[in-house]
Amino acid sequence: MTFARYTERTAFERPLTSGVAYAVRVLHSEREQFEKHQGWTIKRMDTLEKNPVHKDDYNPDFFEPSPIQEEYAPVIFAQDIISHVISIDLLSGKEDRENVLRARKSGKGVLTAPFPLLKTNRLGVILTFAVYKRDLPSNATPNERIQATNGYLGGVFDVESLVEKLLQQLASKQKILVNVLDTTNQSYPISMYGSNASDDGLELVSHLNFGDPFRKHEMRCRFKQKPPWPWLAITTSIGILVIALLVGHIFHATVNRIAKVEDDCHKMMELKKQAEAADVAKSQFLATVSHEIRTPMNGVLGMLHMLMDTDLDVTQLDYVRTAQASGKALVALINEVLDQAKIESGKLELEELQFDLRAVLDDVLSLFSGKAQDKGVELAVFISDRVPEMLIGDPGRFRQIITNLMGNSIKFTEKGHIHVTVHLVEEVIDSIEVETESSSNNTLSGFPVADRRQSWKGFRTFSQEGSIHPFSDSINIIVSIEDTGEGIPIEAQSRVFTPFMQVGPSISRTHGGTGIGLSISKCLVNLMKGEIGFVSIPKIGSTFTFTAVFTSGSSSSKEYKSQQINNQTNSVSSEFRGKRALVVDPRSVRAKVSRYHIQRLGIHVEVVSDWKQGLSSISRGSSAFNMVLIEQEVWDQDLNGSAHFIDNLEKIAITTPKVFLLSNSISSSRANTTTSGVCNLTVIPKPLRASMLAASLQRAMGDGNKGNPRNGELPSLSLRNLLLGRKILIVDDNNVNLKVAAGALRKYGADVVSASRGMEAIELLTPPHRFDACFMDIQMPEMDGFEATKRIRDSEQNINDRIHFGELSLETYNNISNWHVPILAMTADVIQATHEACLRCGMDGYVSKPFEAEQLYREVSRFFH
């Protein structure tokens, strides 16, 4: 229950108060964080006191910020009737400041002098109590009370309304005039209610006690007409006395009730702290448990990976692969739960690394290519030429968003296509070309789709036309994942991004999953300063779209990561640069995707829609085509036309080009080519991606002996050449992990030494030594990997300095004047080993457990040649 609702429901217990509010004590050092948390600026009150505003013109958003001072007392909770005082700083107003300071020093209720209330400008007073963080003894000093102050609770009294309510409770035929005065200063009493007009009639003066001994008040009553008969005067006097007693009783009851509200508020704050502590404990528990589960799972996966390298028959290999796939699924589930815990605790942070967006999308395509081919679903990625080659951001989290969205599309799509497009936001705003119509002729597979323009309809980025990120080095991209799957039922669309929620109970039984992937994706998109939305039509499909803000990577110093990823593609591109290709495809969107991937290799591409146009382009061309790429749909629809095209191709072409078939299903394509009698035809499997396409072209065109890996995987031979004979230290407190890591490195010819503690690693790596590299676990008892690395670097620096100044002999230290052994973090959770944390302690990079060949090659190739 909120403060406003609670005070509103209990207002009947405070019949004479106009409202109750709570202000919190904020030090100047806390102001910036406080304002950011509340979403508003602390406003000053003294300007309103000097220049009262009419209630119709009252708007706190236009008030001036409170001036800089040691502390502030902004109102954060208020009864609805006085909610206009929220964000007002009580310490910036003269009357309230004195009231607040006296209340917290004395520990008692303190009443202000009468002053015009905010907004209404009616005369009123405020009764203020200090709220303390802890129970204080009755003899606490003023300074102790000030230090223990947490906030201030105040009750507002509208004097005019107060007296009118009292008079209404007395039924009398005689009209009485009442004046209420503040007589703290006897020489200059302040009128709080009634007129000052004198009357010769009988006047009765009563002293009022509002609970503040510092201030004095009087109530003066008289008849408007001439004095009545003496017995009536006696009766009236008794009535007035009853009024005075009634006022005192009500004020006393109000003070007690406000004190109770103060206690309830204190209890609510304690419960809030307990809830926050429980939430933190839950997050820590999930992180610890997930790590403890992940550690043995990595041992299982590593051993299964090593088992696959042994001699197994077909059945045994199938069992091992099934077990490995199940283990990876469990690790993925653990990672999702951990991510959700980090999100709830606010500890999820992004890295700043330079990366190749196109390489990331190629990796994701490789991940889902097998499932797409098994289902016969066409999978494609298109990235606009205007998107820079290199960006700075968090490639791991960006990949996680894409993987979650594409994984859902693969899961729920049985036919048609899944199409991923990446553009700059400016392109979508300025160009109609990038917008997708729902016409079947303008989709990847010919199936109708949900109009993607509806998925970004409510994005703020489009309404403000990019004004949120005006800096020249900011790159605002928009990514759409379009599928022709089942679609999302209308009644379930409102809870799509709710954690652990699924469309229906049958979904989890049929397709699996936890229902937190989209929730995590939305959080990651928000961290990337972007937005996410979707449009879905049942039985048609869904389109999810999100934006993300990165920085241009052209001037970054963190280049080694991207260079390692792109070296292979760049070297391949140079081999094909200047060659010409003809693509035969009647579907414009699909042809655009093929053109994009082929052009990435430096090949000039021309697109035609049928056989006739293809032969015409080849015959009239001034320069020969080196290759012809035919879409499977064109080939299957007219096998006779296909054969006729191949026959004429050899007759009219200057030099016969190589012919390729772009296919989703390799087996069916090969069957068709065999049936048609065409032999000189190479099948290129979809989805297209640079490394796979380059490898296929090289093999078919006679360049397959250059050692380029198939499907982008680095061959074991390359790793063996790098690691053969290298002496490597592995440090891990878990024996299973030591065995798995040592076995993986020995497979590539390395000489492995194992250590189980950080101190042992420091002793082994103190110069002079013969180690070429070290793989260091991060989480170890006694001393973690970061601390051990810091000490190793300190030892190396000390010896290097002493050698430089001649204090140590160079011969004693193997004639090495600059000791620096490469140390790579080795962790089950790559997110833990952030790039910045590794650099801070002196590490040179990190690898995941169990070792993946491609990542291992990418890291060790920076040190071994």
Disulfide bonds with the S-S distance in Angstrom:
none
